[in-house]
Amino acid sequence: MAAAAAVVVAVGTVTGMISALGDGRGSDEAKPEVTGSPRLEQLPVVPSPSVNSASPSAGSKRSASPTPSATRTTKKPRAARAATRLYRHPDSQVLDWVRAHPGDPRTSVIESRIAGQPAAVWFADFAPSTIASRVRAVTSGAAAQGRVPVVVAYAIPGRDCGGASEGGAPDLAAYDAWIEEFASGLGSGEVVVILEPDSIAQADCLSESDRKARFAALARAGRTLKAADPKARVYYDAGHSDWNPAARQASLLKQAGAASAASSDGIFSNVSNFHTTTDEIAYDRQVLAALGGPADLGAVIDTSRNGNGAPPDGEWCDPSGRRIGRTPTLSTGEARIDGYLWVKLPGESDGCKGSPGTFSASYAYDLASS
């Protein structure tokens, strides 16, 4: 593996908040998008107070809380979504911190540049009895505002190959049942589903039979989600541009159902990582070309922390010198790139600047003001 996995440590329910193209020279900071978001200006460094991280409250932890059908090769083109707005869930660790620290010198920056942006809501705890209602709370809240939520399903057995994000469903039968409950909370409106980060790119730790079973479960999951809500847009794990070669990643994705219109709208990349948007666009297009399937399969890219690109030493755990990337949008102006999203909420620690999955104000400020 050329680079570390997209480590997405989970401790419960997390929500986040979310623009576009870089100059191709390694810097990918937030710049104006078609909606006219202002460019972030350089800010002076503000000394951090002695307490620089906040533990998640009970309501805002790290992740919020069928029969195979024939593969189709064509489907109707999607309607234009230039005016589509992403949803900012009102419950997140960063919002908890902002509300609790009105006098902190970093608050205005963190509030405007991170807490004020739409981000993904993670569902990472295996709680079958409540998952439907918790997903429904997010999707119904978004529908009431006429916005599109981004939700992350993260409960596949053996996720992260037993590493920092170990957990999830006890077995694939339980996972199938969990996904059915998850799907029942989607409603009938537009929703973006990030299906199981790391589950495909980081499957080498599994035996051949276990990998085959996982990929079959992911294909079932995609079909279940799209059958429950035909407007759901389901994206599969493509790792990132410095991981598996595009042809190999496409081969794995195809085995997991990502080339089928019955289960997939395309791929996602760079979740919890730092590679530039320019690099991810090129890589994702290569993966999609090798993947085949419907011509309108697209890609979404996590731009939450890639404003300065990946650190040269390959460090993945809260590396210094990073900054937030392009603001979230579903209107990128780039062929086959469906959106720039903030899947990993800026300021949530990988485990070095705070406990894994918890919000660190000092880290958030560094990202927002660099």
VMD Tcl script that draws the C-alpha trace (Angstrom):
set ca {
  {0.00 0.00 0.00}
  {1.51 3.32 -1.06}
  {-0.10 5.37 1.66}
  {-2.00 4.99 4.88}
  {-5.65 4.12 4.78}
  {-8.35 6.69 5.31}
  {-8.47 6.17 9.03}
  {-11.90 7.12 10.28}
  {-11.99 6.26 13.95}
  {-15.50 5.86 15.24}
  {-16.90 6.30 18.72}
  {-20.60 7.02 18.03}
  {-22.55 9.79 16.02}
  {-20.74 12.58 14.27}
  {-21.96 15.31 12.07}
  {-20.04 17.68 9.94}
  {-20.33 20.53 7.52}
  {-19.00 21.49 3.24}
  {-15.91 23.97 -3.09}
  {-13.64 23.62 -5.93}
  {-10.64 23.34 -8.20}
  {-7.05 24.06 -7.31}
  {-4.32 25.60 -9.34}
  {-2.57 22.27 -9.90}
  {0.51 23.30 -7.95}
  {-0.15 21.31 -4.79}
  {-2.25 23.91 -2.98}
  {-5.95 23.28 -2.81}
  {-7.31 25.79 -0.36}
  {-10.91 26.94 -0.36}
  {-11.63 29.15 -3.36}
  {-14.77 30.74 -4.79}
  {-17.24 28.25 -6.22}
  {-20.15 28.80 -8.54}
  {-22.29 29.90 -5.60}
  {-19.89 32.71 -4.81}
  {-18.39 31.54 -1.51}
  {-15.58 33.94 -0.48}
  {-11.96 32.87 -0.46}
  {-10.54 32.42 3.01}
  {-8.02 35.08 3.97}
  {-4.91 34.34 5.98}
  {-5.49 34.86 9.70}
  {-3.01 35.47 12.50}
  {-2.25 32.61 14.82}
  {-4.21 32.81 18.05}
  {-2.67 31.20 21.12}
  {-4.56 28.10 22.18}
  {-5.96 28.01 25.70}
  {-4.76 25.28 28.02}
  {-7.79 23.11 27.28}
  {-7.87 22.59 23.53}
  {-10.28 19.76 22.89}
  {-13.83 18.92 23.79}
  {-15.27 15.47 24.30}
  {-18.43 14.72 22.34}
  {-21.70 15.16 24.14}
  {-24.16 12.32 24.38}
  {-25.97 13.58 21.33}
  {-22.96 14.19 19.11}
  {-20.50 11.34 19.10}
  {-18.11 10.46 16.29}
  {-20.74 8.94 14.09}
  {-24.48 9.55 14.25}
  {-26.30 8.09 14.99}
  {-32.71 -8.12 -0.86}
  {-32.54 -10.17 -3.57}
  {-29.90 -9.52 -6.19}
  {-31.26 -7.76 -9.23}
  {-29.80 -7.89 -12.72}
  {-26.99 -5.48 -13.46}
  {-28.09 -2.70 -15.76}
  {-25.77 -0.86 -18.06}
  {-27.82 2.26 -18.65}
  {-30.06 4.53 -16.66}
  {-31.73 7.89 -17.08}
  {-29.42 10.90 -16.89}
  {-29.59 12.75 -13.62}
  {-31.31 16.11 -13.53}
  {-29.06 19.16 -13.28}
  {-28.35 20.07 -9.67}
  {-26.69 23.48 -10.00}
  {-28.95 24.96 -7.32}
  {-28.80 21.99 -4.96}
  {-27.64 22.87 -1.48}
  {-26.08 20.50 1.01}
  {-27.43 20.07 4.52}
  {-25.74 21.19 7.71}
  {-26.97 19.03 10.54}
  {-27.54 21.15 13.68}
  {-25.87 18.65 16.03}
  {-22.11 18.10 15.91}
  {-19.06 18.18 18.09}
  {-17.81 21.39 16.51}
  {-21.14 23.12 17.14}
  {-21.12 21.85 20.72}
  {-17.67 23.40 21.17}
  {-18.66 26.72 19.58}
  {-21.73 27.00 21.80}
  {-19.71 26.20 24.89}
  {-16.85 28.64 24.13}
  {-18.35 31.97 23.00}
  {-15.41 33.92 24.42}
  {-12.59 31.82 23.02}
  {-10.43 33.85 20.57}
  {-10.63 31.00 18.04}
  {-14.42 30.64 18.09}
  {-15.36 33.04 15.29}
  {-12.92 31.39 12.87}
  {-13.97 27.86 13.76}
  {-17.65 28.80 13.64}
  {-17.56 30.54 10.26}
  {-15.11 28.30 8.45}
  {-15.94 24.88 9.84}
  {-19.15 24.82 11.88}
  {-20.95 26.92 9.28}
  {-20.32 24.43 6.48}
  {-22.38 21.32 5.61}
  {-20.73 18.00 6.36}
  {-21.43 14.29 6.50}
  {-23.22 12.57 9.34}
  {-21.60 9.28 10.36}
  {-23.48 6.19 11.51}
  {-20.79 3.95 12.91}
  {-22.23 2.17 15.91}
  {-23.98 -1.15 15.49}
  {-27.38 -0.35 17.01}
  {-30.03 -2.00 14.80}
  {-32.95 -0.95 16.99}
  {-32.27 2.79 16.59}
  {-30.48 3.18 13.29}
  {-33.62 3.78 11.20}
  {-34.91 6.55 13.47}
  {-31.51 8.24 13.67}
  {-31.04 8.23 9.90}
  {-34.61 9.47 9.51}
  {-33.93 12.37 11.85}
  {-31.16 13.55 9.52}
  {-32.96 13.00 6.21}
  {-36.24 14.50 7.40}
  {-34.41 17.53 8.79}
  {-32.72 18.03 5.43}
  {-35.98 17.57 3.53}
  {-37.66 20.22 5.67}
  {-35.00 22.68 4.51}
  {-34.99 21.52 0.88}
  {-31.36 20.42 1.20}
  {-29.41 17.25 0.52}
  {-27.85 15.38 3.46}
  {-24.66 13.33 3.28}
  {-24.72 10.20 5.44}
  {-21.96 7.66 6.02}
  {-22.77 3.99 6.56}
  {-19.85 2.56 8.53}
  {-20.61 -0.76 10.16}
  {-19.16 -3.46 7.88}
  {-17.63 -6.30 9.93}
  {-13.85 -6.02 10.27}
  {-13.76 -2.44 9.07}
  {-10.29 -0.90 8.90}
  {-8.87 -4.44 9.02}
  {-9.10 -4.49 12.81}
  {-7.13 -1.26 13.18}
  {-8.09 2.00 14.85}
  {-11.68 1.84 13.60}
  {-12.38 -1.74 14.61}
  {-15.99 -2.52 15.35}
  {-19.14 -2.67 13.29}
  {-21.61 -5.50 12.85}
  {-20.67 -8.90 14.29}
  {-21.15 -10.69 10.95}
  {-22.45 -10.10 7.44}
  {-25.94 -11.41 8.17}
  {-26.25 -8.84 10.96}
  {-24.83 -6.21 8.62}
  {-27.47 -7.00 5.98}
  {-30.17 -6.46 8.60}
  {-28.53 -3.22 9.78}
  {-28.39 -1.88 6.21}
  {-32.07 -2.66 5.72}
  {-32.89 -0.62 8.81}
  {-30.51 2.14 7.68}
  {-32.23 2.20 4.27}
  {-35.67 2.47 5.85}
  {-34.62 5.81 7.36}
  {-33.61 7.40 4.05}
  {-37.08 8.62 3.16}
  {-37.93 9.52 -0.42}
  {-35.78 12.56 -1.09}
  {-32.27 13.12 -2.37}
  {-29.53 11.87 -0.11}
  {-25.85 11.10 -0.68}
  {-24.70 7.84 0.91}
  {-20.99 7.23 1.47}
  {-20.96 3.45 1.72}
  {-18.31 2.03 4.03}
  {-15.03 3.97 3.85}
  {-11.98 1.65 3.58}
  {-14.13 -1.40 2.90}
  {-12.81 -1.99 -0.63}
  {-9.43 -0.25 -0.87}
  {-8.32 -1.82 2.39}
  {-9.59 -5.37 1.90}
  {-6.20 -7.03 1.48}
  {-6.20 -8.17 5.10}
  {-9.14 -10.46 4.36}
  {-8.88 -13.99 3.03}
  {-10.06 -14.50 -0.53}
  {-13.32 -16.04 0.65}
  {-13.95 -13.31 3.23}
  {-13.19 -10.61 0.68}
  {-15.63 -12.17 -1.77}
  {-18.29 -12.31 0.93}
  {-17.69 -8.68 1.92}
  {-17.95 -7.48 -1.67}
  {-21.19 -9.43 -2.13}
  {-22.55 -7.76 1.02}
  {-21.60 -4.32 -0.30}
  {-23.39 -5.05 -3.58}
  {-26.47 -6.10 -1.63}
  {-26.20 -2.96 0.49}
  {-26.16 -0.70 -2.54}
  {-29.21 -2.42 -4.01}
  {-31.04 -2.20 -0.70}
  {-30.33 1.51 -0.31}
  {-31.38 2.41 -3.84}
  {-34.48 0.22 -3.72}
  {-35.57 1.94 -0.50}
  {-35.03 5.43 -1.93}
  {-34.64 5.72 -5.72}
  {-33.32 9.27 -5.23}
  {-30.48 8.06 -3.01}
  {-27.03 8.46 -4.54}
  {-24.77 5.66 -3.35}
  {-20.99 5.92 -3.67}
  {-18.39 3.17 -3.18}
  {-14.89 3.25 -1.70}
  {-12.12 4.11 -4.20}
  {-9.42 4.83 -1.60}
  {-7.36 7.74 -2.85}
  {-4.89 8.71 -5.56}
  {-1.81 7.44 -3.70}
  {-3.20 4.04 -2.78}
  {-4.17 1.30 -5.24}
  {-3.55 1.80 -8.96}
  {-6.74 2.85 -10.75}
  {-7.12 -0.40 -12.71}
  {-6.78 -2.53 -9.60}
  {-9.18 -0.37 -7.61}
  {-11.71 -0.53 -10.45}
  {-11.48 -4.32 -10.48}
  {-12.23 -4.45 -6.75}
  {-15.06 -1.94 -7.09}
  {-16.67 -3.97 -9.85}
  {-16.70 -7.04 -7.62}
  {-18.51 -4.99 -4.97}
  {-21.29 -3.83 -7.30}
  {-20.01 -0.33 -8.01}
  {-20.45 -0.69 -11.78}
  {-24.15 -1.55 -11.53}
  {-26.85 1.09 -11.80}
  {-28.98 -1.04 -9.49}
  {-26.58 -0.47 -6.60}
  {-24.28 2.44 -7.39}
  {-23.99 6.05 -8.50}
  {-20.21 5.91 -8.54}
  {-17.26 6.22 -6.20}
  {-15.83 8.35 -3.40}
  {-12.19 9.10 -2.67}
  {-9.86 10.80 -0.19}
  {-12.05 10.25 2.87}
  {-10.14 11.42 5.95}
  {-7.10 12.01 3.77}
  {-5.19 14.95 2.34}
  {-4.51 14.48 -1.37}
  {-5.22 17.46 -3.59}
  {-8.50 17.80 -5.40}
  {-6.63 18.01 -8.70}
  {-4.97 14.63 -8.05}
  {-8.23 13.07 -6.91}
  {-10.13 14.29 -9.99}
  {-7.56 12.71 -12.30}
  {-7.48 9.48 -10.31}
  {-11.25 9.16 -9.98}
  {-11.71 9.62 -13.71}
  {-9.18 6.86 -14.34}
  {-11.00 4.56 -11.94}
  {-14.37 5.32 -13.52}
  {-12.99 4.71 -17.02}
  {-11.62 1.33 -15.94}
  {-14.77 0.49 -13.99}
  {-17.13 0.76 -16.93}
  {-20.84 0.60 -16.22}
  {-23.29 3.42 -16.89}
  {-21.77 6.54 -18.41}
  {-23.23 8.74 -15.69}
  {-21.44 7.07 -12.80}
  {-19.56 9.83 -11.03}
  {-17.29 10.55 -8.09}
  {-17.36 12.60 -4.92}
  {-14.17 13.78 -3.21}
  {-13.53 14.53 0.46}
  {-11.99 18.01 0.46}
  {-12.25 18.66 4.18}
  {-8.51 18.67 4.93}
  {-6.72 18.71 1.56}
  {-6.07 22.43 1.13}
  {-2.31 21.94 1.35}
  {-2.20 18.46 -0.09}
  {-0.73 15.42 1.64}
  {2.28 15.85 3.94}
  {5.53 14.86 2.21}
  {6.44 12.36 4.92}
  {3.18 10.43 4.47}
  {1.98 11.14 8.00}
  {-1.74 10.45 8.31}
  {-2.46 11.11 11.99}
  {-3.40 14.77 12.48}
  {-0.39 15.99 10.46}
  {0.64 19.61 10.94}
  {0.61 22.18 8.16}
  {-2.66 21.02 6.61}
  {-5.67 23.21 5.94}
  {-9.29 22.92 4.97}
  {-9.98 22.44 1.28}
  {-12.74 23.44 -1.09}
  {-16.12 24.11 0.40}
  {-18.76 21.43 -0.08}
  {-20.87 21.54 -3.21}
  {-22.79 19.26 -5.57}
  {-22.03 21.55 -8.49}
  {-18.35 21.21 -9.34}
  {-18.29 22.13 -13.03}
  {-16.05 19.09 -13.57}
  {-17.02 16.18 -15.81}
  {-17.85 13.04 -13.81}
  {-17.14 14.76 -10.49}
  {-20.49 14.92 -8.71}
  {-19.41 16.75 -5.60}
  {-16.81 18.02 -3.19}
  {-17.84 16.96 0.31}
  {-16.61 17.30 3.84}
  {-16.85 13.70 4.90}
  {-14.30 13.94 7.70}
  {-15.21 16.93 9.87}
  {-12.17 19.26 10.17}
  {-10.99 19.31 13.74}
  {-11.92 15.75 14.59}
  {-8.73 14.04 15.65}
  {-7.26 10.92 14.07}
  {-5.90 10.12 17.51}
  {-2.77 12.27 17.85}
  {-4.08 15.75 18.73}
  {-6.85 14.29 20.86}
  {-8.67 11.06 21.53}
  {-9.64 9.32 18.28}
  {-12.78 10.83 16.81}
  {-13.09 13.69 19.28}
  {-13.02 17.38 18.40}
  {-9.82 19.35 18.99}
  {-10.25 23.11 18.86}
  {-6.53 23.71 18.39}
  {-6.44 21.33 15.41}
  {-9.60 22.88 13.94}
  {-8.17 26.37 14.27}
  {-4.90 25.34 12.66}
  {-6.81 23.89 9.69}
  {-9.12 26.88 9.34}
  {-6.51 29.62 9.70}
  {-3.50 28.17 7.82}
}
mol new
graphics top color blue
foreach p $ca { graphics top sphere $p radius 0.5 }
foreach p [lrange $ca 0 end-1] q [lrange $ca 1 end] { graphics top cylinder $p $q radius 0.2 }
display resetview
